[in-house]
Amino acid sequence: MKTAYLYLGAAIVAEVIATSLLKTSQGFTRLWPSVATVVGYAISFYCLAQTLGSVPTGVAYAIWSGVGIVLISLIAWLVFGQSLDGPALLGMGLIVAGVLVINLFSKSVAH
């Protein structure tokens, strides 16, 4: 089970990197950021697929997408200067709360 969560963590990191590079690819008009984006997504989906051997699909996807949304939003704010208003921060807080509830209280997640 620990290996599954290591794969899930790697899937999240690869997806966050790929999505960050997606902006710099400028609509896939710049070669190297575009190549890195595609490779990052391929690594992310491979690692996510490895996770699904022992973590339920819905749980793995909720964690992968939820953590990814929050990290991408933070990177967009820190690196690209995009703003996050109160409702955006509240929504991300709810996403984090949802991921925590799944991990701490759901019987679907083996600990």
N, C-alpha and C positions, 0 to 999 in steps of 0.2 A: 504494500500500500504506500510506503514511503516513496518508492520509485515512481509510482503514479503521480504523486504530488510534485516530485522533482520534474517530471515531464510536463506537468501542468504549469509549473513556474516557468520552465523554459519556453513553453508555448506562449505564455503571456508576454514574456520579455521579447521574443521574436516578433510577435504581433505588434507590440508597441513600437519597436524599432522600425518595422516595415511600414506601419501607418505614419510614423513621423517622416520617413523618407518619401512616402507617397506625396506629401506636400512639396518636397524639394524636387520631385521628378517633373513638376509643372505639367501635369496631364500626360505623363509618359513621353514628354518631348526631350528630356535629358537622359542620355543613355545609362550612365552608371547609377544614378539614384533609382532609375526604373528597374535595372537589373537587380540591385540590392533589395528593392521592394518586393519583387517577385520571389527572390530567394528567401527573404525573411518570412513571407507568407507561407511558402512551401515548408520551411522548417517549423513554423508555428502549427500548421495543420498536421504535419507528421507527428509532432510531439503531442498534440491534442488527441490524435488517433491512438497513440500509445497509452494515454491516460484512460481511454474508454474501456480498456480491458478489465479495470477494477473499480472505476468510479462511474456511477450512473451518468448517462448522457446529459440529462437535464441539470444535474448538479455540476458536472464539469463545465458545461457551457455557461451556466449562470456565473460561476466563479471566473472563468476565462473572459467572458464579455464584460462582467461588472468591474473587475479589477482593471481590465484593459481600458474601459471607458474613463475611469478615474485617472489612470496614469497618463493617457493620451491628453486628457483635458489639462492636467498639470503641466505636461510638456508644452502644450500649445500656449499656455499662459506664460511659462518661464522662458521658453526658447523663441516662440514666434510672437510674443506680445499680445496674444489674444485675451480679451477680457472675460472674466467670469463674474456674473452678477449674483445677487442673493438667491434667486430661484435656481440658478445653475449649481451653486454650492449646496443648496438644500437638497436638490435632486441627487447630487453625487454622495451626499451624506446618507441619503436613503438607500442608495445602491450599496454603499459600504455596510450599512446596517443589515441589508438583505443578505449579503455574502456572509457576514458574521453569524446571522441567525441560522443560515444553512449549515455552516461549519460547526457551530457550537450546539445546536439543538436538534437538527434533523436526524432521524433514524436512518435516512437513506445514505448517510455518509458514515462509512466505517472508520473508526478511530483507532 
